[in-house]
Amino acid sequence: MPTGLLAAAAGLVIALAALWFAGGWYVPSDVEEDTSFIVPSGATLTSVARKLEEEQLIGSADGFLLRAKILGGGAPIKAGEFMLPAGASPSRILDTFQSGEVIRRFVTVPEGMPSIMVWERMMAEDLLTGEIPVPQEGSVLPDSYDFERGESRAAVLARMQAAMQNFLAEAWPKRGKGIAVDNIKDAVILASIVEKETGVARERKMVAGLYSNRVRDGMLIQADPTIIYPITKGKPLGRRIKQSEIAAINDYNTYTMVGLPKGPITNPGRESIDAVLHPAKTEARYMVADGTGGHAFAQTLDEHNSNVAKWFAIRRKRGEM
């Protein structure tokens, strides 16, 4: 064969080999569904390539590694869980590990969720790992917290508690003058009562003002949630409070003790804490449900008794009494 033809044939073979080599890097795979893939912490590209092959997301770990070395970017891969789209080419897979977003999941602590229920929610999240104790009441800031698959519950809980500490550290120096509490602990305790006593956002500062007045006056706070807390640790009671429970003497029941309970009765949110630090200026000392989800407030016992009579009439009309 003439030298020119040999050279042309060799060039064609090289071109075809290069095309095959590049094609194996950029051609979509046969995987038909989006697939989550976890890159373990400290994993090397070699170990990840073996894992990709085992999970049938690439055809050959060796081929992937060779092409990655020649055609792939030089950025390191990140640890975490990634979503690989259906048909992802080896090139797309490596790029995802190098610069793609790690899948984040969320666990939510609503305002007023007591710590026993925070613990139950955390333990029920099967994508988290490890054990945690029931967190101290009032130590968790209600919010939504993101986490990665396989992250420890202890790490997520630590973020929740750090968020509360950071919020209090920022909010306490900005407190209003002459408030009814003189330390952060008592502010959280009073805020936990405000949190449980009203679900109406616009009432929080008014409720905080009312209870602040009672604390200053040395009156019984008489907040029903403080009766329930020693019984259920803050979970719903599911029935009416018994007279014996109202009369119970313990470190929480504000019907039988003057002052604040010994600790919070739930995890209060930012708004309830802010309400205690900046309560409404009011002369109200009494409140009762008004039938609309909110409360009727009163300055005197006579006013309060009139509001109670109206509330009882509403309940009788509803067939609740």
C-alpha positions as CSV (number, residue, x, y, z in Angstrom):
1,M,0.0,0.0,0.0
2,P,1.4,3.4,-0.9
3,T,2.8,5.4,2.0
4,G,0.1,8.1,1.5
5,L,-2.7,5.6,1.8
6,L,-1.1,4.1,4.9
7,A,-0.9,7.5,6.5
8,A,-4.5,8.3,5.6
9,A,-5.7,5.0,7.0
10,A,-3.7,5.5,10.2
11,G,-5.1,9.0,10.5
12,L,-8.7,7.6,10.1
13,V,-8.1,5.0,12.7
14,I,-6.8,7.6,15.1
15,A,-9.7,9.9,14.4
16,L,-12.2,7.1,14.9
17,A,-10.5,6.1,18.2
18,A,-10.6,9.8,19.4
19,L,-14.2,10.0,18.4
20,W,-15.0,6.8,20.2
21,F,-13.1,8.0,23.3
22,A,-14.8,11.4,23.4
23,G,-18.1,9.8,22.6
24,G,-17.8,7.6,25.7
25,W,-17.5,10.8,27.8
26,Y,-20.3,12.9,26.3
27,V,-22.9,10.4,25.0
28,P,-26.0,10.1,27.3
29,S,-26.3,6.9,29.3
30,D,-29.2,4.4,29.1
31,V,-30.4,5.2,32.7
32,E,-34.1,6.1,32.3
33,E,-34.8,7.8,35.7
34,D,-33.4,10.5,37.8
35,T,-31.2,8.8,40.4
36,S,-29.9,10.0,43.7
37,F,-26.2,9.2,44.4
38,I,-24.2,9.7,47.6
39,V,-20.6,10.7,47.5
40,P,-19.3,9.7,50.9
41,S,-17.2,12.2,52.9
42,G,-13.5,11.7,52.1
43,A,-14.3,9.6,49.0
44,T,-11.8,9.6,46.1
45,L,-12.8,9.8,42.4
46,T,-11.6,6.2,42.1
47,S,-13.9,4.9,44.8
48,V,-16.8,7.0,43.4
49,A,-16.2,5.6,40.0
50,R,-16.4,2.0,41.4
51,K,-19.6,2.9,43.2
52,L,-21.1,4.4,40.0
53,E,-20.3,1.1,38.2
54,E,-21.8,-1.0,40.9
55,E,-25.0,1.0,40.8
56,Q,-25.0,0.7,37.0
57,L,-24.8,4.4,36.3
58,I,-21.7,4.1,34.2
59,G,-20.5,1.2,32.1
60,S,-16.9,1.1,33.2
61,A,-15.1,2.6,36.2
62,D,-11.8,2.4,34.4
63,G,-13.1,4.1,31.3
64,F,-14.7,6.8,33.4
65,L,-11.5,7.4,35.3
66,L,-9.3,7.6,32.1
67,R,-11.7,10.0,30.4
68,A,-12.1,12.1,33.5
69,K,-8.3,12.4,33.7
70,I,-8.0,13.6,30.1
71,L,-11.3,15.3,29.4
72,G,-12.7,16.2,32.8
73,G,-12.1,19.4,34.8
74,G,-9.6,19.5,37.5
75,A,-11.9,20.6,40.3
76,P,-12.2,18.3,43.3
77,I,-15.5,16.4,43.8
78,K,-17.8,17.3,46.8
79,A,-19.2,15.0,49.4
80,G,-23.0,14.8,49.7
81,E,-26.1,13.5,48.0
82,F,-26.7,14.5,44.4
83,M,-29.5,14.0,41.9
84,L,-28.2,12.6,38.6
85,P,-30.7,13.3,35.8
86,A,-31.9,10.5,33.6
87,G,-29.5,9.8,30.7
88,A,-26.6,11.7,32.4
89,S,-23.4,11.3,30.5
90,P,-20.1,10.6,32.4
91,S,-19.2,14.2,31.7
92,R,-22.4,15.4,33.3
93,I,-22.0,13.1,36.3
94,L,-18.5,14.4,37.0
95,D,-19.6,18.0,36.6
96,T,-22.5,17.4,39.0
97,F,-20.0,16.1,41.7
98,Q,-17.7,19.0,41.1
99,S,-20.1,22.0,40.9
100,G,-23.6,20.7,41.3
101,E,-25.9,21.4,44.3
102,V,-26.0,18.9,47.1
103,I,-29.6,17.8,47.9
104,R,-30.8,19.5,51.0
105,R,-33.7,18.2,53.1
106,F,-35.6,20.0,55.8
107,V,-37.0,19.3,59.3
108,T,-39.4,21.9,60.6
109,V,-40.0,22.9,64.2
110,P,-43.3,24.9,64.4
111,E,-43.6,27.7,66.9
112,G,-44.7,26.3,70.2
113,M,-43.7,22.7,69.6
114,P,-42.5,21.3,73.0
115,S,-39.2,19.5,73.2
116,I,-40.6,16.0,73.5
117,M,-42.3,16.5,70.2
118,V,-39.1,18.0,68.6
119,W,-37.4,14.8,69.8
120,E,-40.1,12.6,68.3
121,R,-39.9,14.4,65.0
122,M,-36.1,14.2,64.9
123,M,-36.1,10.5,65.7
124,A,-38.8,9.8,63.1
125,E,-36.6,11.3,60.4
126,D,-35.0,8.1,59.0
127,L,-32.5,10.0,56.8
128,L,-30.8,11.3,60.0
129,T,-28.5,9.1,62.1
130,G,-27.6,8.6,65.7
131,E,-29.4,9.2,69.0
132,I,-30.2,12.4,70.8
133,P,-31.7,13.1,74.2
134,V,-34.9,15.1,74.5
135,P,-33.6,18.7,74.3
136,Q,-34.0,21.1,77.1
137,E,-37.3,22.9,76.9
138,G,-37.0,26.3,75.4
139,S,-33.6,25.6,73.9
140,V,-34.7,25.1,70.3
141,L,-35.6,28.0,68.0
142,P,-38.7,27.1,65.9
143,D,-37.8,27.2,62.2
144,S,-37.0,25.0,59.2
145,Y,-33.5,23.4,59.2
146,D,-31.9,21.8,56.3
147,F,-29.8,18.6,56.5
148,E,-28.1,16.1,54.3
149,R,-28.9,12.4,54.1
150,G,-26.9,10.6,56.7
151,E,-26.2,13.7,58.9
152,S,-26.3,13.1,62.6
153,R,-29.3,14.2,64.6
154,A,-27.0,15.7,67.2
155,A,-25.5,18.0,64.5
156,V,-28.9,19.2,63.4
157,L,-30.1,19.7,67.0
158,A,-26.9,21.7,67.7
159,R,-27.8,24.1,64.9
160,M,-31.4,24.5,66.3
161,Q,-30.0,25.3,69.7
162,A,-27.3,27.6,68.4
163,A,-30.0,29.5,66.5
164,M,-31.9,30.1,69.7
165,Q,-28.8,31.2,71.6
166,N,-27.8,33.5,68.7
167,F,-31.3,35.0,68.5
168,L,-31.5,35.6,72.2
169,A,-28.0,37.2,72.3
170,E,-29.1,39.6,69.6
171,A,-32.6,40.3,70.9
172,W,-31.9,40.7,74.7
173,P,-29.8,43.9,74.4
174,K,-32.6,45.5,72.4
175,R,-35.3,44.8,75.0
176,G,-37.6,47.6,76.1
177,K,-37.2,49.5,79.3
178,G,-39.0,48.4,82.4
179,I,-40.0,45.0,81.2
180,A,-41.2,42.4,83.7
181,V,-38.3,40.1,83.5
182,D,-34.7,40.8,84.3
183,N,-32.8,37.9,82.6
184,I,-32.9,35.9,79.4
185,K,-34.1,32.7,81.1
186,D,-37.2,34.3,82.5
187,A,-37.8,36.0,79.2
188,V,-37.9,32.6,77.5
189,I,-40.2,31.2,80.2
190,L,-42.7,34.0,79.9
191,A,-42.5,33.8,76.1
192,S,-43.3,30.1,76.2
193,I,-46.5,31.0,78.1
194,V,-47.4,33.7,75.6
195,E,-46.7,31.2,72.8
196,K,-49.1,28.6,74.2
197,E,-51.8,31.1,75.2
198,T,-52.5,32.6,71.8
199,G,-52.3,31.4,68.2
200,V,-53.2,34.9,67.0
201,A,-50.1,36.8,65.9
202,R,-51.6,40.2,66.5
203,E,-52.4,39.4,70.1
204,R,-48.9,38.3,71.2
205,K,-47.8,41.7,72.5
206,M,-51.1,42.3,74.2
207,V,-50.9,38.9,75.9
208,A,-47.3,39.6,76.9
209,G,-48.3,42.9,78.3
210,L,-51.1,41.3,80.4
211,Y,-48.9,38.6,81.8
212,S,-46.1,41.2,82.4
213,N,-48.6,43.2,84.5
214,R,-49.5,40.1,86.5
215,V,-45.8,39.3,87.2
216,R,-45.1,42.9,88.3
217,D,-48.2,42.9,90.6
218,G,-47.3,39.5,92.2
219,M,-50.6,38.1,90.9
220,L,-51.1,34.5,90.0
221,I,-50.4,34.2,86.3
222,Q,-53.1,31.5,85.9
223,A,-52.1,30.2,82.5
224,D,-53.8,26.9,81.6
225,P,-50.9,25.6,79.6
226,T,-48.8,25.6,82.8
227,I,-51.3,23.1,84.3
228,I,-50.9,20.8,81.3
229,Y,-47.1,20.9,81.0
230,P,-46.3,18.6,84.0
231,I,-49.0,16.1,82.8
232,T,-48.0,15.8,79.1
233,K,-44.7,17.6,78.8
234,G,-46.5,20.0,76.5
235,K,-48.4,17.6,74.3
236,P,-52.1,18.3,73.8
237,L,-54.1,17.1,76.8
238,G,-57.0,15.9,74.6
239,R,-59.6,16.6,77.2
240,R,-60.8,19.3,79.7
241,I,-58.5,20.1,82.6
242,K,-59.7,18.5,85.9
243,Q,-60.3,20.5,89.0
244,S,-57.7,18.3,90.8
245,E,-55.1,19.4,88.1
246,I,-56.0,23.0,88.5
247,A,-55.3,22.6,92.3
248,A,-52.1,20.6,91.8
249,I,-49.0,22.1,93.5
250,N,-45.8,21.7,91.4
251,D,-43.1,23.8,89.9
252,Y,-45.2,24.7,86.8
253,N,-48.8,25.3,87.8
254,T,-49.3,29.1,87.8
255,Y,-52.8,28.6,89.4
256,T,-51.1,27.5,92.7
257,M,-47.9,29.5,92.6
258,V,-47.0,33.1,92.3
259,G,-44.4,34.0,89.7
260,L,-43.1,32.1,86.7
261,P,-42.7,28.4,86.3
262,K,-39.3,26.9,86.9
263,G,-38.7,26.5,83.2
264,P,-40.2,27.1,79.8
265,I,-43.3,25.0,78.8
266,T,-42.5,24.9,75.1
267,N,-40.1,26.3,72.5
268,P,-41.2,29.9,71.8
269,G,-40.8,31.5,68.5
270,R,-39.1,34.8,67.6
271,E,-42.4,36.7,67.7
272,S,-43.4,35.5,71.2
273,I,-39.9,36.3,72.5
274,D,-40.0,39.7,70.9
275,A,-43.5,40.3,72.5
276,V,-42.1,39.7,75.9
277,L,-39.1,42.0,75.3
278,H,-41.5,44.7,73.8
279,P,-44.9,44.1,75.3
280,A,-47.9,46.2,74.6
281,K,-48.6,49.0,77.1
282,T,-51.8,48.0,78.7
283,E,-53.7,48.0,82.0
284,A,-55.3,44.6,81.2
285,R,-54.9,41.9,83.8
286,Y,-57.5,39.4,82.5
287,M,-58.5,37.7,79.3
288,V,-60.9,35.0,78.1
289,A,-61.6,33.5,74.7
290,D,-63.9,35.6,72.6
291,G,-65.3,32.9,70.3
292,T,-63.3,34.0,67.2
293,G,-60.0,32.3,68.1
294,G,-58.8,35.4,69.9
295,H,-59.4,36.8,73.4
296,A,-61.4,39.5,75.1
297,F,-59.2,41.6,77.5
298,A,-60.2,43.4,80.6
299,Q,-58.7,45.7,83.2
300,T,-61.0,44.8,86.1
301,L,-62.4,41.6,87.5
302,D,-66.0,42.9,86.8
303,E,-65.2,43.5,83.2
304,H,-63.6,40.0,83.0
305,N,-66.6,38.3,84.6
306,S,-68.8,40.0,82.0
307,N,-66.5,38.7,79.2
308,V,-66.6,35.2,80.7
309,A,-70.4,35.2,80.7
310,K,-70.4,36.1,77.0
311,W,-67.9,33.3,76.4
312,F,-70.1,30.8,78.3
313,A,-73.1,31.9,76.2
314,I,-71.2,31.3,73.0
315,R,-70.2,27.8,74.2
316,R,-73.7,26.9,75.2
317,K,-75.0,28.0,71.8
318,R,-72.4,25.7,70.3
319,G,-73.5,22.8,72.5
320,E,-70.1,22.7,74.3
321,M,-71.7,23.1,77.7
